[in-house]
Amino acid sequence: MVFDHYLAVTQWSPEFATPMAKVEKTMVWIQFPRLNLLYYDESFLLALAAMVGKPVKVDRNTLNIERGRFARICVEIDLTQPLIGKVWVNGHWCKVQYEGLHIICSSCGCYGHYTRNCVKGVELDQLEEQPLVSTTQPSSNNMNKHTEEVV
Protein backbone atom coordinates (compact mmCIF):
# COMPACT_ATOMS: atom_id res chain seq x y z
CA MET A 1 0.00 0.00 0.00
CA VAL A 2 1.19 3.50 -0.86
CA PHE A 3 -0.56 6.43 0.85
CA ASP A 4 -3.46 4.13 1.84
CA HIS A 5 -4.01 2.92 -1.76
CA TYR A 6 -2.99 -0.34 -3.35
CA LEU A 7 -0.23 -0.36 -5.93
CA ALA A 8 -0.83 -3.10 -8.51
CA VAL A 9 2.24 -4.57 -10.18
CA THR A 10 2.16 -7.19 -12.90
CA GLN A 11 4.59 -8.71 -15.34
CA TRP A 12 5.09 -6.56 -18.43
CA SER A 13 4.04 -7.87 -21.85
CA PRO A 14 4.52 -6.40 -25.35
CA GLU A 15 0.71 -6.25 -25.77
CA PHE A 16 0.33 -3.85 -22.83
CA ALA A 17 -1.62 -0.69 -23.69
CA THR A 18 -2.23 1.85 -20.93
CA PRO A 19 -5.74 3.00 -22.03
CA MET A 20 -7.00 -0.58 -21.98
CA ALA A 21 -5.18 -1.75 -18.83
CA LYS A 22 -7.55 -3.07 -16.18
CA VAL A 23 -6.80 -4.45 -12.77
CA GLU A 24 -9.18 -7.36 -12.24
CA LYS A 25 -7.60 -9.03 -9.20
CA THR A 26 -5.69 -7.62 -6.27
CA MET A 27 -4.51 -8.62 -2.84
CA VAL A 28 -6.14 -6.70 0.00
CA TRP A 29 -6.12 -6.83 3.76
CA ILE A 30 -9.52 -7.61 5.24
CA GLN A 31 -10.60 -7.31 8.85
CA PHE A 32 -13.17 -9.22 10.86
CA PRO A 33 -14.01 -6.76 13.67
CA ARG A 34 -15.07 -8.00 17.13
CA LEU A 35 -14.33 -11.62 16.24
CA ASN A 36 -14.15 -13.79 19.35
CA LEU A 37 -10.54 -14.60 20.32
CA LEU A 38 -11.54 -18.25 20.31
CA TYR A 39 -11.47 -18.05 16.48
CA TYR A 40 -7.93 -16.61 16.27
CA ASP A 41 -6.56 -19.86 14.86
CA GLU A 42 -4.68 -19.69 11.55
CA SER A 43 -6.54 -22.55 9.85
CA PHE A 44 -9.93 -21.19 10.93
CA LEU A 45 -9.09 -17.63 9.83
CA LEU A 46 -7.87 -18.85 6.43
CA ALA A 47 -11.10 -20.85 5.99
CA LEU A 48 -13.11 -17.77 6.97
CA ALA A 49 -11.14 -15.62 4.53
CA ALA A 50 -11.80 -18.18 1.76
CA MET A 51 -15.45 -17.04 1.83
CA VAL A 52 -14.25 -13.60 0.73
CA GLY A 53 -11.47 -14.47 -1.72
CA LYS A 54 -8.32 -16.54 -2.07
CA PRO A 55 -6.52 -16.45 1.31
CA VAL A 56 -2.84 -15.49 1.23
CA LYS A 57 -1.74 -15.08 4.85
CA VAL A 58 -2.83 -14.10 8.33
CA ASP A 59 -1.38 -10.99 9.94
CA ARG A 60 1.36 -11.76 12.51
CA ASN A 61 -0.30 -9.59 15.20
CA THR A 62 -3.51 -11.55 14.69
CA LEU A 63 -1.71 -14.89 15.04
CA ASN A 64 -0.02 -13.70 18.23
CA ILE A 65 -3.37 -12.35 19.49
CA GLU A 66 -1.78 -8.95 20.02
CA ARG A 67 -4.69 -7.14 18.38
CA GLY A 68 -8.02 -8.19 19.89
CA ARG A 69 -10.24 -5.64 18.17
CA PHE A 70 -10.16 -7.42 14.80
CA ALA A 71 -8.61 -10.32 12.93
CA ARG A 72 -6.63 -9.29 9.84
CA ILE A 73 -6.06 -11.52 6.81
CA CYS A 74 -4.62 -10.88 3.35
CA VAL A 75 -6.77 -12.23 0.49
CA GLU A 76 -6.76 -12.01 -3.30
CA ILE A 77 -10.10 -10.74 -4.56
CA ASP A 78 -11.71 -10.43 -7.97
CA LEU A 79 -12.55 -6.74 -8.47
CA THR A 80 -15.03 -7.55 -11.25
CA GLN A 81 -17.32 -9.32 -8.75
CA PRO A 82 -19.32 -7.78 -5.88
CA LEU A 83 -17.40 -7.65 -2.61
CA ILE A 84 -18.60 -9.80 0.29
CA GLY A 85 -19.87 -7.59 3.13
CA LYS A 86 -20.37 -10.20 5.84
CA VAL A 87 -19.98 -13.91 6.45
CA TRP A 88 -21.85 -16.40 8.62
CA VAL A 89 -19.79 -17.53 11.63
CA ASN A 90 -21.18 -20.03 14.12
CA GLY A 91 -24.75 -18.71 14.22
CA HIS A 92 -24.21 -15.00 13.56
CA TRP A 93 -23.10 -12.59 10.82
CA CYS A 94 -19.56 -11.22 10.99
CA LYS A 95 -18.80 -8.00 9.13
CA VAL A 96 -15.94 -7.86 6.60
CA GLN A 97 -13.98 -4.60 6.33
CA TYR A 98 -11.62 -3.90 3.43
CA GLU A 99 -8.46 -1.84 4.01
CA GLY A 100 -7.54 0.64 1.28
CA LEU A 101 -10.55 0.08 -1.01
CA HIS A 102 -12.17 3.50 -1.01
CA ILE A 103 -14.38 3.41 -4.10
CA ILE A 104 -17.07 0.79 -3.47
CA CYS A 105 -20.56 1.04 -4.95
CA SER A 106 -23.29 0.56 -2.34
CA SER A 107 -25.76 -0.42 -5.08
CA CYS A 108 -24.02 -3.37 -6.78
CA GLY A 109 -21.20 -4.01 -4.27
CA CYS A 110 -18.42 -3.70 -6.86
CA TYR A 111 -15.16 -1.78 -6.56
CA GLY A 112 -14.20 1.08 -8.88
CA HIS A 113 -17.25 3.33 -9.04
CA TYR A 114 -19.77 5.08 -6.81
CA THR A 115 -23.54 4.47 -6.69
CA ARG A 116 -24.29 7.60 -8.74
CA ASN A 117 -22.22 6.16 -11.64
CA CYS A 118 -23.45 2.56 -11.29
CA VAL A 119 -24.57 0.88 -14.49
CA LYS A 120 -25.09 -2.53 -12.87
CA GLY A 121 -27.38 -1.09 -10.19
CA VAL A 122 -29.57 0.50 -12.88
CA GLU A 123 -29.76 -2.86 -14.66
CA LEU A 124 -30.69 -4.60 -11.39
CA ASP A 125 -33.44 -2.04 -10.70
CA GLN A 126 -34.88 -2.59 -14.17
CA LEU A 127 -34.85 -6.37 -13.68
CA GLU A 128 -36.69 -6.02 -10.36
CA GLU A 129 -39.43 -3.93 -12.00
CA GLN A 130 -40.09 -6.55 -14.69
CA PRO A 131 -42.29 -9.51 -13.72
CA LEU A 132 -40.48 -12.84 -13.67
CA VAL A 133 -41.91 -15.47 -16.01
CA SER A 134 -40.72 -19.04 -15.63
CA THR A 135 -41.74 -22.05 -17.66
CA THR A 136 -39.91 -24.54 -15.46
CA GLN A 137 -40.11 -25.37 -11.78
CA PRO A 138 -37.07 -24.34 -9.73
CA SER A 139 -34.92 -27.26 -8.67
CA SER A 140 -34.58 -28.09 -5.00
CA ASN A 141 -30.78 -27.65 -5.35
CA ASN A 142 -31.20 -23.92 -6.00
CA MET A 143 -33.57 -23.47 -3.06
CA ASN A 144 -31.00 -24.39 -0.42
CA LYS A 145 -27.98 -22.39 -1.58
CA HIS A 146 -26.50 -20.02 1.00
CA THR A 147 -25.44 -16.60 -0.26
CA GLU A 148 -23.38 -13.93 1.39
CA GLU A 149 -24.52 -10.33 1.45
CA VAL A 150 -22.53 -7.87 -0.64
CA VAL A 151 -21.16 -4.59 0.67
N, C-alpha and C positions, 0 to 999 in steps of 0.2 A: 504494500500500500504506500502511496505517495500522497501526502497532504490529504489523507482520509479518502482517497479514491484508488481504485485498483488499476494497476498498470498491467496490461495484457501483452505478453511477449510470445511470439510464435516463430517457428522456423521460416526463413525467407524462401520464396520460390520465384522463379522468373515470371510466373503468371500473375504476380501480385500487382494489383491496381488500387491505389488509395481510395478513389471515389466508391469503389465497390467492396471495400474491405468491411467485413462484419465480424464481430465477436459473438459467437454463438454459445460458447461454453467458457466458464471461468471458475477459478477456485475462490471461495469466500469463506470467511469465518462466520459461523452461526452461533447463536446463544440460546440456551434453554433457561430462561429466568425462573428463579424460585423452585428449581428441581430438587427434590429431596436428596440429601447427601447419600442415602442408601443406594441411589442409582449412579453414583460416581465411580463406576467400574468401566474400564476401557472397552471391554467387549460389548457391554450394554449400551454405552454411549455411541459406539460405532454402528450398532444395529439401529439405534434411534435416529442417528444421522442418515442412515440409508433410506429412511422414509422421505428425506428432503432431497438427497442427491447421492453422488458417489463419495463415500467417506474417504478422507485422506489421512488425517491424524487428529488426535485429541491434544488440546493445549496442555502443556506441562503443569501449569498452576492448577488446572482442573484435576489432573491425575493425582497430584499431591494434596488435593483438597485444601488448597491455600486460598481459594476464591469461592466462598459459599453462596454468593448471590446468584451465580449462574454457571452453567456448564458451557464450555466453549470448544467447538469442534470445527475443523476445516473440512469443507466438502466441495466437490466439483458440481456445479449446477448448469443446467441447460437454460440459457437466457431466452430461448424462443418459446419456452413453456411457462405457464403461470407458476409463480413461486408458492410454496407451501407455507401457510400462515400458522398452522398448529397441527400437532400430532396427538394421537390417543395414547396415553401412558397409564396403564394399570387403573382404568376406571375413570380417568378424567383427561381433559384437554390440556396440553402443554403448549404454550405460545413459542413460536420460533421467531427470533430476531436476527436480521441480517446486518452485519457490520459493513459500512462503506457503500451500500447500494442505496443511493439517494433518490433515484428517479423510478418509482414503482407506481404503476397505475392501480388505483383502488377499484376500478371497474372490472378489468379483466385479470388483474393479478400479475401482469407481465412487467419486466424491467425495460426501461429505455424510453418511456413516454409517460405523460401525465394523463389523468382522466379526461381533461378538456380536449386532448388530441387523440383520444382512443378510437381506433377504427373497429377493433374487435368488440368493444363494449356496445357500439352502435349496432353491429351485426347481431349480437346476443339479444339486445332489446327488440330488434325487429323479429327475431325468431320467437321470442316469448309472446309477441302480439299475435302471431299467426297460430290458428288452431292446428293441433297435431292430428294427423290422419294416419292410422296404421292399419294395414291389411293383414298383419300377422300378430299372433299373441306373443307377448314378451316371454322369453325363456326364464326359467327359474334361476339360472346361473347369473343373469343380470340383476335379479332382484336382491341378491345378497351381497353384492360388492360393496366394500367399504371405501369411501372417498374422503380425502383430506380437504379441508377448507383452504382456499387460496387467500393470499394477503389482500 
